Amino acid sequence: MKKKLNGYLLAGLIITGVMLLITVIGIFWTPYVPTAMKYGRFQPPSFRHLFGTDNFGRDIFSRVIKGSGTTLAIALSTVSIGAIVGTLVGAVTGYFGGLVDDVLMRLNDTLTAFPSFLLALLVVSLVGPGKKYSVVLALGLVFIPSFARVMRTEFASLRNKNYVTRARLMGASNLRILFIHLLPNTLRVLLPAFTIGFNNAVLAEASMSFLGIGVTPPDASLGYMLSEAQAMLKAGPWYALCTGCTIVLLIFGVGLIGEGLQELNREVD
């Protein structure tokens, strides 16, 4: 029987793939020097400047490419920290239960009790604002509790499966059971959670940069550029429009991937 094509996943991969390709190319080449102030102030979008220029005469398309790279790097790093640490916590608590579960999950609840943005702001203030690693550390800490809860539930539901019981009877260690037998079977939950976390990380980074507590010059991110564009909505509305649409398109593409993965899970179930 021929399987139905997963349109969500296909569309998401195409959109995200194109944006990733442009971002990777932007590491080595951009149409113009993103920081060069010599292309004329407030030039509207044209064939020469696809997204126009800003108040300093900088090419917005080149800056969007560079800013997308920064935002992507921060979002991926942030979600990776949350996913790795959260998965480890969820694996230990879900598999062993008992006192270990009580202690670690109470710590997890303590982190959850703080408003996410306030916790990120506190970490950035302690580490130092305006630095990429401080934003990554702050947001990574914020994302740990959500991944820990999701993975705890998944590991707890799998720990008494027949294949796990057989592995124990054959003398497999707990580490082998956790990471060889159980972890691969949790990817069906982890991957969609990763896509949701990635989108939240993009929005969180953009919000922090927009408020001036995230990435600051000479680095550029989409959130910081959107903050810049706020002051020139009348003179150059294309700056905010093009930057905002880039953020929306990135989130939309990854969101479609997440929906496609969930649809695959429903088909398997």
WOBELSUL-V875050 format. One record per helix or strand of 3 or more residues. SS is the DSSP state (H for helix, E for strand). FROM is the first residue (numbers start at 1). TO is the last residue. Records with the same first field share a line. If there is no record, write none. Layout:
# WOBELSUL-V875050
SS: FROM-TO + FROM-TO
This chain:
# WOBELSUL-V875050
H: 7-28 + 60-96 + 98-113 + 116-127 + 132-158 + 162-169 + 174-210 + 222-230 + 237-268
